[in-house]
């Protein structure tokens, strides 16, 4: 198996396990107004599509190569590509650490769950949105491995989508859980990148 194919393994494992664990959450008490989540979802879904699109072509020698690789701005040696596969897996491991730490308060969309409170321990002491950070890290590793304009656009759209989602979530939780408690957390913890204000 080539690293260009192996990069899909962490994505598939994450997606399947994430969907399987979706029922392990408290009852939703409240959501933002209808339609407010559409904007970030468009960025996220477009980003996933562009980042993960994969089409092969058969070369005259009979081998299959990624069709989009011919448009690559750079091509990494296999060792560096395998390192990117590992970084993507680490990004998803960070997501799962956050998911398990959040427990039944987790939701795939912006919501307030029964018993919701500000969680500021574990990965949530490192960044306010560790799940988004993990997915963005996996997207950046995938982009570096692929090196195409589509992968760059996909990673950028995905990152923008998660920034927009994070901001919506923070406005919503600030209103639902109390501005004082949430603002105190936000002052001491970066949003997505440790030690930076973003």
N, C-alpha and C positions, 0 to 999 in steps of 0.2 A: 504494500500500500504506500502510495506517495503522500507527502505532507499536504499537498493540494487537495487530496481527498480526505485525509485524516482530520483536517480542520473542521469538517462537518460533524465529526463524532461528538465533541463537547457541546456543540449547538443542539444536536438532536437529543442527546442525553438530558441536557438542561430543559429543553422544551417539553419533552415527554414527562419527565419527573415533575416539572412545574405544574403541568396540567393535572397530573395524577394527584398532586398534593393540594389542589385548589379547594377541595371540599373541607380541608382541615382548617377551618376558620370560624370565628364567632359570627353570629348573625349581624347583618348590616343594619345599622340604625338610621343612617342618613347618607345621602349622596349630594354632590354639588348639583346645581340646576341642570336640567336636561340640555344636552348639546355642548356643555362647557368642556367636555373631554374629547370632542371630535377633532379639534385642532391638533393637539399633540399626537393623537392616534394616527392622523394622516402622515405626520413626519416619521413616526416610529415604523409604521407598516411599509412606507416607501423606502426607508432606510434598510429595513430587513431585506426587502426584495432586491434592492440594488447591491447590497453587500454580499448576499448569499447566492445570487444567480450563478449558475454553473452550466456551461454548455461545452461539450467535447467535440473535437474534430479528429478525423483519422488522417494521419500523415501518409505520404507516399510509401513510407517503409512499413506501414501497417500498425503503427503505434497510435494510441489515443492521447491527445494533449488538450488541455483546456483551451477552448476557442478564444476566450478573452485574454489569454496570456500573451498573444501576439501584440495586444494593445498595452501591455504592461509598461509602466514608466520605469520600473526597475524589476529585476529578477534576483531574488535572494538565493544563496547556496542552500542546499537541502538542510544542512545543520541549523542554519538560521530559521528556516521554515519550521523545522521541528520545534525550535525554541518558541516560535509564535503559537504553535499548537499547544505547547505547555502553558504559555501565558494565558491563552484563551481558557484553558481548563482551570487555571488559578483564579481567573476572573469569575467563573461560574461557581467555584468553590467558595469564594467570598460572598456571592449571592446566596448560596445555600446556608452559610453560617448566619447571615442576616435573617434569612427566612426562618430558620430554626430558632434563633434568638427572639424574633418577634412573636413566634408561636401563633396563637389563634387570633392575634390582632392583624395578621397579614391580609391584604386584599390585592388583587390584580389591577384594580382601578382605584381611583380616589374615593374613599368612603370613610365613614366613622363606624367602627365596630362596637358591639356591645362591650362595655368595660374598657373602652379606649383610654389611653393615657400617653403621655410623652415618654418614649423609651429612649434613654440616653446612655445605655451601657453596652458592653460587647462591641460589635462593629459599629453600632450607633454612637459610640463615643469617638470613633474615628471620623466618620462622615454622617451627615443627617440622612442620606439616601444611599446606603451601601449596596442595595440591590441594583440601583441604577448605575452606580460606580462600577460594579462587577460586570454588568452587561456592556457598558461603554468600553471597559478595558478589553473584554473579549472582542468587541467590534474593532478596536484599534489594532489588536494583534492580527485579526483576520485581514484587515486592510493592508497592514504591512506585508503579510504573507502574499497577498494577491497582487498588490502594486498597480492596480488598474484605476483609471479615472472613475469607473462605476463603483469600485470598492471605496474609493475616497469619498465620493458623493454619498454612498450608503452610510458610511461611518459618521459623516458629518450630519446627515439628516437624522440618524438614530440619536446622536448626542443632543442635537437641538430638541428632538422630541422628548427626551428624558429631562432636559433642563426645563422645558415648558411644563411638563407633567409635575416635576418637583416644585416649581413655583406655584402652580395651581393647588397642589396638595398642601403646601405650606400656608397659603392664604386660607384654605378651607380648615385645616387643623388649628390654625391660630384663632379662627372664629369659634370653632367647636370646643377646643380644649382650654381656651383662655390665652390671650395675647401675652400676658406676663410670663406664664410657664413656658410657652413656646419660644418667646423672644430670648429668655434666659438661656435656653438650650442653643438657639441659633447663634447667640453671641460667642459661645465657647466652642462650637463645633462647625467645621467647614461643611458646605452643602454637598459637594461631590468630590473635590480633590483635597486630600488631607493637607492641612497647614495653609491652605489658600482660602480666600473668601468665596470662591466659586465651588 
